[in-house]
Amino acid sequence: MKKGKNEEGSWTICQECQGRGKKSRGLSDKARRHYQMALDQFEKTKGEGIAPVRPKGHLHSCLNCSGSGLLHSASHPVVDKENYPHIAIIGGGIGGVALAVACLHRGIPFTLYERDNNFDARSQGYGLTLQQASKAIEGLGVFSLDERVISTRHVVHTTDGKVIGEWGIRKWMQSDVKTSSKRTNMHISRQSLRSALLEQLGGHDAVQWGHQLIDFAACEGEGVDLNFLVDGKIQPFKADLVVGADGIRSSVRRLLIGEDITPLRYLGCIVILGICPLSALKGLDSSLLDSATVFQTANGNERIYIMPYTSDSVMWQLSFPMPENEAKALSAQGPQALKEEACRRTQWHDPIPQILSTTLEAQISGYPVYDRELLKLELLEKGGQVTLIGDAAHPMSPFKGQGANQALLDALTLARGISRGCRAASQWRKAGVRESVLTEFESEMLERSASKVKDSAEAAQFLHSEIVLHEGDEPRGRCLKKKNV
C-alpha cells in the first residue's frame, strides 16, 4: 500500500479485468492436452467413472489497474437500477461499509442501514491487523491509510522477560528498517479504517443511521420487504437482496436461521482490552515501545498481547480462562473491575505493569469470547434473497486477528460476484439472485473462512496452555501444525 494521501476523486472498475484485479493467462498447451486426453478416455469408456474437470487458467495481476481492479475516474459510475439488484446492507461496521463501497464502484444500487444513531454511538472495537485484506483495501479504493502503523518485529516472553521467540524483518535482516512491506503487518484502529471507507462513500450521510431491523419477508412478487424501527416508529422498505453484515449477534442471522441451530459457543476465556498513550509512559525506557514492535507474554494460563495502535499509543489484550458465568459477571462490572483484575494478574516484566496501571478506565473494556459452529450451505440456501457476511456468517475468536480481514474479503468478493452474475444479459431476475450470485459466493466464503474459524478457536485453547511457552522463532501454535503434518 502506497504511503501518502488517497487521490481525490472517484473510482470505477477496470474493464480489462472486470474489477477482479486479476486476469487469466489461459490454459497451457500441456494442460489442454492432458485434459483432452482424459476427456477422450472418459468418452471411450462411455461415461463410466468420473468425468474430468476442465482446469482453470492461472491468474495473474492485471497490469492495467496494478491488481486493484479499480481505475481513477472523474466521477462514480452511474447507479444501474435497471440491471442490478438493489441491496439492503444491514450493519454499518467494517464489512457493511466495505460492501457499500464495492457496490458504489460498480454502479450497484444499495442502501446501508445501521441501528446506531451515529458513527461514535458505541465502541467499534480496538486495533486491527490487516493481513490478507491488505490487497482488498486497495480493491476498495483505499490506497493509503494515514493512521496505519507498520510492525517489523514480534517478540514472545515468559513473565520474567526471557525471550522465547522472535520473528519479523528486523530479526531476519538485523536492521532497523521499519517500513518495508515484506514480513510486516499493518495495524490500524477499527474506527480509522471504518472512517476511511466512509470517505469513499462521501461521508457519514451515506448511512441510514438509527434504523433497527425488526423483520423481513420475501415479497409475493419479487424482492424482500423489510421493517425497521426508526425514531420509535415502524418504517417499511424494499430490496432485491438483503445482506446481513451486523456482527456476531446478527439480527439477520437470527431471523434467517434462528438462534437455536447455531447458538453462540463460549470458547472458555475472557478478553480485557485497553489503549495506553506512550506519552503517559514518559521516563520508561523500553525497546518494546518503539511503535514498530508487537510483543506478547504468557505463563500457560494468562496471556497478554501488546501492539502499536497509533504512532503514539499501544493496545493491549489480556486473556485468560474463566467459567462463562464468571466472565459475564466480570465484564458487567465495568472498566474499574476489569482494570483491577488485569493489573492483579500481570505483575510481570517491564513495561507490562506500567502500561496497564497507566491505562485510563475509559479506555478499557472486556468480554467473554464466543464463536459459532461453522455454517452449512443448506442453512443459507433457504434464505432465498438473503445472505450473510463477516461475523454474521462466520464469527471467530480474536486470537488470530482474522475477523476484519475476512469481512473485507467477503464484501469485495460479493460485490464482484453481483457485478459478474447480474449483468444485463444474465437474466438474473428470472433465475433468481441466489442462483446467479449467492450460491457460488457463499460456497467460496464458507470454504475460505472455515480454517480461520477453526484456527481461531484452537488458539483460544493453546494460547492459555503450556504450548504457548514453546521456544522457537515462529508464531505460537505453529509447532502444533508441524506435529500434525
C-alpha positions as CSV (number, residue, x, y, z in Angstrom):
1,M,0.0,0.0,0.0
2,K,1.4,3.3,-1.0
3,K,2.2,5.9,1.6
4,G,0.5,9.3,1.4
5,K,-2.9,10.6,0.9
6,N,-5.5,8.9,-1.2
7,E,-6.1,10.5,-4.6
8,E,-9.1,12.8,-4.6
9,G,-11.9,11.8,-7.0
10,S,-13.7,8.6,-7.7
11,W,-13.1,5.1,-8.9
12,T,-14.6,2.8,-11.4
13,I,-13.8,-0.8,-12.2
14,C,-11.0,-1.8,-14.7
15,Q,-12.6,-3.1,-17.8
16,E,-9.7,-5.3,-18.7
17,C,-10.1,-7.5,-15.6
18,Q,-13.8,-6.5,-14.9
19,G,-12.9,-5.2,-11.5
20,R,-11.3,-8.5,-10.3
21,G,-7.7,-7.3,-10.2
22,K,-6.6,-10.5,-11.9
23,K,-6.7,-11.9,-15.5
24,S,-6.5,-15.4,-16.7
25,R,-3.4,-16.4,-18.7
26,G,-5.5,-19.2,-20.3
27,L,-4.5,-22.9,-20.3
28,S,-1.0,-24.0,-21.2
29,D,-0.7,-26.3,-24.2
30,K,0.3,-29.1,-21.8
31,A,-2.7,-28.7,-19.5
32,R,-5.0,-28.5,-22.6
33,R,-3.5,-31.8,-24.0
34,H,-3.8,-33.6,-20.7
35,Y,-7.4,-32.5,-20.3
36,Q,-8.3,-33.6,-23.9
37,M,-6.6,-37.0,-23.3
38,A,-8.6,-37.5,-20.1
39,L,-11.8,-36.4,-21.8
40,D,-11.2,-38.8,-24.8
41,Q,-10.6,-41.7,-22.4
42,F,-13.8,-40.9,-20.5
43,E,-15.8,-40.9,-23.7
44,K,-14.2,-44.2,-24.8
45,T,-15.5,-45.8,-21.6
46,K,-19.0,-44.5,-22.4
47,G,-19.2,-42.3,-19.4
48,E,-18.0,-44.7,-16.7
49,G,-16.2,-43.2,-13.8
50,I,-15.8,-39.5,-13.0
51,A,-15.7,-37.0,-15.9
52,P,-12.5,-34.9,-16.0
53,V,-12.9,-31.3,-14.8
54,R,-11.6,-28.7,-17.2
55,P,-8.7,-27.0,-15.5
56,K,-8.8,-23.2,-15.0
57,G,-6.1,-21.0,-16.4
58,H,-3.6,-19.4,-13.9
59,L,-4.5,-15.9,-12.8
60,H,-2.0,-13.0,-12.8
61,S,-2.3,-9.5,-11.6
62,C,-3.9,-7.1,-14.0
63,L,-1.2,-4.6,-15.2
64,N,-3.8,-2.1,-16.2
65,C,-5.0,-1.5,-12.7
66,S,-2.0,-2.8,-10.8
67,G,-4.1,-5.6,-9.4
68,S,-6.6,-3.4,-7.5
69,G,-9.5,-3.8,-10.0
70,L,-10.1,-0.1,-10.0
71,L,-9.1,2.9,-12.2
72,H,-9.3,6.6,-11.3
73,S,-12.4,8.3,-12.6
74,A,-13.8,11.9,-12.7
75,S,-17.0,10.6,-11.1
76,H,-18.5,7.5,-9.7
77,P,-20.3,5.1,-12.1
78,V,-24.0,5.9,-12.7
79,V,-26.1,3.7,-10.5
80,D,-27.6,1.0,-12.7
81,K,-31.0,0.4,-11.2
82,E,-32.3,-1.3,-14.4
83,N,-29.8,-4.2,-14.5
84,Y,-28.5,-4.7,-10.9
85,P,-30.4,-5.7,-7.8
86,H,-31.0,-3.1,-5.1
87,I,-29.1,-4.3,-2.0
88,A,-30.2,-3.6,1.6
89,I,-27.0,-3.8,3.7
90,I,-27.8,-4.3,7.3
91,G,-24.9,-3.1,9.5
92,G,-22.6,-0.2,9.2
93,G,-19.4,-1.8,10.6
94,I,-16.3,-2.7,8.6
95,G,-18.0,-5.4,6.5
96,G,-21.1,-3.4,5.7
97,V,-19.4,-0.2,4.8
98,A,-16.8,-2.1,2.6
99,L,-19.7,-3.8,0.7
100,A,-21.3,-0.4,0.1
101,V,-18.0,1.0,-1.2
102,A,-17.5,-2.0,-3.5
103,C,-21.1,-1.6,-4.8
104,L,-20.6,2.2,-5.4
105,H,-17.6,1.5,-7.6
106,R,-19.7,-0.9,-9.7
107,G,-22.8,1.1,-10.0
108,I,-24.8,-1.4,-7.9
109,P,-27.7,0.3,-6.1
110,F,-27.6,-0.1,-2.3
111,T,-28.9,1.3,1.0
112,L,-26.8,1.0,4.1
113,Y,-28.7,0.7,7.4
114,E,-27.2,1.0,10.8
115,R,-29.1,0.7,14.1
116,D,-26.7,3.1,15.9
117,N,-27.7,6.8,15.8
118,N,-24.2,8.0,14.7
119,F,-20.7,6.9,14.0
120,D,-19.5,7.4,17.6
121,A,-22.5,5.9,19.3
122,R,-20.5,2.9,20.6
123,S,-17.0,1.5,20.5
124,Q,-16.3,-0.3,17.3
125,G,-13.6,-2.4,18.8
126,Y,-9.9,-1.6,19.1
127,G,-7.0,-2.3,16.8
128,L,-6.9,-4.4,13.7
129,T,-4.0,-6.2,12.0
130,L,-4.5,-6.3,8.2
131,Q,-3.1,-9.4,6.7
132,Q,-4.8,-11.0,3.6
133,A,-7.1,-8.0,3.4
134,S,-4.3,-5.5,2.6
135,K,-4.9,-6.1,-1.1
136,A,-8.6,-6.0,-0.6
137,I,-8.3,-2.5,0.9
138,E,-6.8,-1.3,-2.4
139,G,-9.7,-3.1,-4.2
140,L,-11.9,-0.7,-2.2
141,G,-10.2,2.4,-3.4
142,V,-8.2,3.0,-0.2
143,F,-4.5,3.2,-1.3
144,S,-3.2,4.8,1.8
145,L,-4.1,4.8,5.5
146,D,-2.6,7.8,7.2
147,E,-3.2,6.4,10.7
148,R,-1.7,3.0,10.0
149,V,1.3,1.6,11.9
150,I,3.7,-0.9,10.5
151,S,5.3,-3.5,12.8
152,T,8.5,-5.2,11.8
153,R,9.3,-7.3,14.9
154,H,7.3,-9.7,17.1
155,V,8.7,-10.9,20.4
156,V,7.4,-13.6,22.8
157,H,8.4,-13.6,26.5
158,T,8.0,-15.5,29.7
159,T,6.7,-13.5,32.6
160,D,10.2,-12.7,33.9
161,G,11.1,-11.2,30.5
162,K,13.0,-14.1,28.9
163,V,12.7,-14.0,25.1
164,I,11.5,-17.4,23.9
165,G,10.6,-16.4,20.3
166,E,11.2,-13.6,17.9
167,W,10.5,-13.0,14.2
168,G,9.9,-10.3,11.7
169,I,12.0,-8.4,9.2
170,R,14.3,-6.9,11.8
171,K,15.0,-10.4,13.2
172,W,15.8,-11.8,9.8
173,M,17.7,-8.8,8.3
174,Q,19.2,-7.5,11.5
175,S,18.3,-3.9,10.6
176,D,16.2,-1.1,11.9
177,V,14.1,-0.8,8.8
178,K,10.5,0.0,9.9
179,T,8.5,0.4,6.8
180,S,9.3,-2.5,4.5
181,S,6.3,-4.2,3.1
182,K,7.9,-7.6,3.4
183,R,7.3,-9.6,6.6
184,T,5.4,-6.8,8.2
185,N,1.9,-6.3,9.5
186,M,-0.2,-3.2,9.2
187,H,-2.1,-2.1,12.3
188,I,-4.9,0.4,12.4
189,S,-7.8,1.2,14.7
190,R,-11.1,-0.2,13.6
191,Q,-12.7,3.3,13.6
192,S,-9.9,4.7,11.5
193,L,-10.4,2.0,8.9
194,R,-14.2,2.5,9.0
195,S,-13.8,6.2,8.6
196,A,-11.5,5.8,5.6
197,L,-14.1,3.5,4.0
198,L,-16.9,6.0,4.8
199,E,-14.9,8.7,3.0
200,Q,-15.2,6.6,-0.2
201,L,-19.0,6.8,0.2
202,G,-18.8,10.6,0.6
203,G,-19.1,10.7,4.4
204,H,-21.5,9.7,7.2
205,D,-24.6,10.8,5.4
206,A,-24.4,7.8,3.1
207,V,-25.6,5.7,6.1
208,Q,-29.2,5.4,7.3
209,W,-28.4,5.8,11.0
210,G,-30.9,4.9,13.7
211,H,-32.5,2.0,11.7
212,Q,-33.0,-1.1,13.7
213,L,-34.1,-4.1,11.7
214,I,-37.3,-5.7,13.1
215,D,-38.1,-8.3,10.5
216,F,-38.1,-9.2,6.8
217,A,-40.1,-11.4,4.4
218,A,-40.0,-12.4,0.8
219,C,-42.5,-10.4,-1.3
220,E,-45.2,-12.2,-3.2
221,G,-43.9,-10.8,-6.5
222,E,-40.1,-10.4,-6.1
223,G,-37.7,-8.9,-3.7
224,V,-37.8,-8.6,0.1
225,D,-39.9,-6.5,2.4
226,L,-38.1,-5.1,5.5
227,N,-39.4,-3.3,8.6
228,F,-37.2,-1.0,10.6
229,L,-37.7,0.7,13.9
230,V,-36.9,4.4,13.3
231,D,-37.5,7.1,16.0
232,G,-40.0,4.8,17.7
233,K,-42.0,4.1,14.5
234,I,-42.0,1.1,12.2
235,Q,-40.9,2.0,8.7
236,P,-41.1,-0.4,5.7
237,F,-38.5,-0.7,3.0
238,K,-38.0,-3.0,0.0
239,A,-34.9,-4.5,-1.6
240,D,-33.9,-7.2,-4.1
241,L,-31.2,-8.6,-1.9
242,V,-30.6,-8.4,1.8
243,V,-27.1,-8.7,3.2
244,G,-26.6,-9.2,6.9
245,A,-23.3,-7.5,8.0
246,D,-24.5,-7.0,11.5
247,G,-22.0,-8.8,13.6
248,I,-21.8,-11.9,15.9
249,R,-25.3,-11.2,17.3
250,S,-26.7,-10.6,13.9
251,S,-30.4,-9.9,13.7
252,V,-30.5,-11.0,10.0
253,R,-28.9,-14.4,11.0
254,R,-31.4,-14.8,13.9
255,L,-34.4,-14.1,11.6
256,L,-33.0,-16.2,8.8
257,I,-31.7,-19.3,10.6
258,G,-32.8,-19.0,14.3
259,E,-30.6,-18.8,17.4
260,D,-31.1,-22.4,18.4
261,I,-29.5,-24.1,15.4
262,T,-26.1,-22.4,15.6
263,P,-26.0,-20.7,19.1
264,L,-23.1,-18.7,20.4
265,R,-20.3,-21.1,21.5
266,Y,-18.3,-20.0,24.5
267,L,-14.6,-20.6,24.0
268,G,-13.7,-20.7,27.7
269,C,-11.9,-17.4,28.2
270,I,-12.4,-13.7,28.7
271,V,-10.5,-10.8,26.9
272,I,-9.7,-7.5,28.6
273,L,-8.6,-4.7,26.2
274,G,-7.1,-1.3,26.8
275,I,-5.4,1.6,24.9
276,C,-2.4,3.4,26.5
277,P,-0.8,6.6,25.1
278,L,3.0,6.4,25.1
279,S,3.1,9.9,26.5
280,A,1.8,8.5,29.7
281,L,4.9,6.3,30.0
282,K,7.5,9.0,29.9
283,G,10.7,8.0,31.7
284,L,10.1,4.4,30.8
285,D,12.9,3.2,28.5
286,S,11.9,0.1,26.6
287,S,12.8,-1.1,23.1
288,L,9.4,-2.8,23.1
289,L,7.7,0.6,22.8
290,D,9.2,1.8,19.5
291,S,5.9,1.8,17.7
292,A,7.1,-1.0,15.4
293,T,7.2,-3.9,17.8
294,V,4.4,-6.4,18.7
295,F,5.1,-8.4,21.9
296,Q,3.3,-11.0,24.0
297,T,4.0,-12.5,27.4
298,A,2.4,-15.7,28.8
299,N,2.6,-18.2,31.6
300,G,0.5,-21.0,30.3
301,N,-2.7,-19.5,31.8
302,E,-2.8,-15.7,31.3
303,R,-1.5,-14.2,28.1
304,I,-1.1,-10.5,27.1
305,Y,-0.6,-9.3,23.6
306,I,0.6,-5.7,23.0
307,M,0.8,-4.0,19.6
308,P,1.1,-0.5,18.2
309,Y,-2.3,1.2,18.0
310,T,-1.2,4.5,16.6
311,S,2.2,6.1,16.2
312,D,1.9,7.3,19.8
313,S,-0.1,4.6,21.6
314,V,-0.3,0.9,22.2
315,M,-3.2,-1.5,22.5
316,W,-3.1,-4.4,25.0
317,Q,-5.2,-7.5,25.0
318,L,-5.1,-9.7,28.2
319,S,-6.9,-13.1,28.0
320,F,-7.3,-16.0,30.4
321,P,-9.6,-19.0,31.0
322,M,-12.7,-18.3,33.2
323,P,-16.1,-20.0,33.6
324,E,-18.7,-18.3,31.4
325,N,-20.9,-17.1,34.2
326,E,-17.8,-15.5,35.9
327,A,-16.7,-13.9,32.7
328,K,-20.1,-12.4,32.1
329,A,-20.2,-11.1,35.7
330,L,-16.7,-9.6,35.5
331,S,-17.5,-7.9,32.1
332,A,-20.8,-6.5,33.6
333,Q,-18.9,-4.9,36.5
334,G,-17.3,-2.4,34.1
335,P,-13.9,-0.8,33.4
336,Q,-12.7,-0.4,37.0
337,A,-13.2,-4.1,37.9
338,L,-11.7,-5.1,34.6
339,K,-8.6,-3.0,35.2
340,E,-8.1,-4.2,38.7
341,E,-8.3,-7.8,37.6
342,A,-5.9,-7.2,34.7
343,C,-3.3,-5.5,36.9
344,R,-3.6,-8.2,39.6
345,R,-2.8,-10.9,37.1
346,T,0.1,-9.2,35.3
347,Q,2.8,-8.2,37.8
348,W,5.3,-9.3,35.2
349,H,8.3,-7.8,33.4
350,D,8.5,-4.2,32.3
351,P,6.8,-2.4,30.7
352,I,3.6,-4.5,31.2
353,P,2.6,-3.4,34.8
354,Q,3.3,0.2,33.9
355,I,1.2,0.1,30.7
356,L,-1.8,-1.5,32.4
357,S,-1.7,0.7,35.5
358,T,-1.4,3.9,33.4
359,T,-4.3,3.0,31.1
360,L,-7.4,5.1,31.8
361,E,-10.5,3.2,32.8
362,A,-12.4,4.9,30.0
363,Q,-10.1,3.1,27.5
364,I,-10.7,-0.4,29.0
365,S,-13.4,-2.9,28.1
366,G,-13.8,-6.7,28.3
367,Y,-16.0,-9.5,27.1
368,P,-16.3,-13.3,27.1
369,V,-15.1,-14.8,23.9
370,Y,-17.5,-16.6,21.6
371,D,-17.8,-18.0,18.1
372,R,-20.4,-20.2,16.4
373,E,-20.4,-23.6,14.7
374,L,-19.5,-23.4,11.1
375,L,-22.4,-22.6,8.9
376,K,-23.6,-25.3,6.4
377,L,-24.5,-24.2,2.9
378,E,-28.0,-25.6,3.2
379,L,-28.8,-23.2,6.1
380,L,-28.1,-20.3,3.9
381,E,-29.7,-21.7,0.8
382,K,-33.2,-21.5,2.3
383,G,-32.6,-17.7,2.7
384,G,-33.5,-17.0,-0.9
385,Q,-32.6,-13.4,-1.5
386,V,-30.8,-13.0,1.9
387,T,-27.2,-13.8,2.8
388,L,-24.6,-13.0,5.5
389,I,-21.0,-11.7,5.5
390,G,-18.4,-11.1,8.2
391,D,-19.1,-12.0,11.8
392,A,-22.7,-12.5,11.0
393,A,-21.7,-15.5,8.8
394,H,-18.5,-16.8,10.5
395,P,-17.7,-15.2,13.9
396,M,-14.4,-16.2,15.3
397,S,-12.2,-15.5,18.3
398,P,-9.8,-12.5,18.1
399,F,-6.7,-14.6,18.7
400,K,-5.7,-15.0,15.0
401,G,-6.7,-11.4,14.0
402,Q,-8.9,-12.6,11.2
403,G,-12.3,-11.2,11.8
404,A,-12.0,-7.9,9.9
405,N,-9.7,-9.4,7.3
406,Q,-12.4,-12.0,6.3
407,A,-15.2,-9.4,6.4
408,L,-13.3,-7.2,3.9
409,L,-12.7,-10.2,1.6
410,D,-16.3,-11.2,1.9
411,A,-17.5,-7.7,0.9
412,L,-15.3,-7.4,-2.1
413,T,-16.0,-10.9,-3.3
414,L,-19.8,-10.5,-3.0
415,A,-19.7,-7.2,-4.9
416,R,-17.6,-8.7,-7.6
417,G,-20.0,-11.6,-7.8
418,I,-23.0,-9.4,-8.2
419,S,-21.2,-7.4,-10.9
420,R,-20.4,-10.5,-12.8
421,G,-23.6,-12.5,-12.2
422,C,-26.2,-9.7,-12.7
423,R,-25.1,-8.2,-16.0
424,A,-27.7,-7.1,-18.5
425,A,-27.7,-10.4,-20.4
426,S,-27.7,-12.6,-17.2
427,Q,-31.5,-12.7,-16.8
428,W,-30.9,-12.8,-13.0
429,R,-34.4,-11.7,-12.2
430,K,-35.7,-14.8,-13.9
431,A,-33.1,-17.2,-12.5
432,G,-33.0,-15.5,-9.1
433,V,-30.2,-13.7,-7.3
434,R,-29.4,-16.9,-5.3
435,E,-28.7,-19.0,-8.4
436,S,-27.0,-16.1,-10.2
437,V,-24.8,-15.0,-7.4
438,L,-25.3,-16.2,-3.8
439,T,-24.7,-20.0,-4.1
440,E,-21.2,-19.5,-5.6
441,F,-20.4,-16.7,-3.3
442,E,-21.5,-18.5,-0.1
443,S,-19.6,-21.6,-1.1
444,E,-16.4,-19.7,-1.6
445,M,-16.8,-17.6,1.6
446,L,-17.5,-20.6,3.9
447,E,-14.7,-22.6,2.4
448,R,-12.2,-19.7,2.8
449,S,-13.2,-18.7,6.3
450,A,-13.6,-22.3,7.8
451,S,-9.9,-22.7,8.5
452,K,-9.8,-19.2,10.1
453,V,-12.7,-20.0,12.4
454,K,-11.1,-23.4,13.4
455,D,-7.6,-21.9,13.9
456,S,-9.0,-19.0,15.9
457,A,-10.9,-21.4,18.2
458,E,-7.8,-23.6,18.6
459,A,-5.8,-20.5,19.5
460,A,-8.2,-19.7,22.3
461,Q,-7.1,-23.0,23.8
462,F,-3.3,-23.3,23.2
463,L,-2.5,-19.6,23.9
464,H,-3.6,-20.3,27.5
465,S,-1.7,-23.6,27.9
466,E,1.9,-24.7,28.2
467,I,2.1,-24.8,24.4
468,V,2.5,-21.1,24.2
469,L,5.8,-21.4,26.1
470,H,7.3,-23.4,23.3
471,E,10.7,-21.9,22.4
472,G,11.0,-21.0,18.7
473,D,11.2,-18.1,16.4
474,E,7.7,-18.6,14.9
475,P,4.1,-17.7,15.7
476,R,2.7,-19.5,18.7
477,G,0.9,-22.8,17.7
478,R,2.9,-23.4,14.6
479,C,4.6,-26.2,16.4
480,L,1.3,-28.0,16.7
481,K,0.7,-27.9,12.9
482,K,4.2,-29.3,12.3
483,K,3.3,-32.3,14.6
484,N,0.1,-32.8,12.7
485,V,1.8,-32.9,9.2
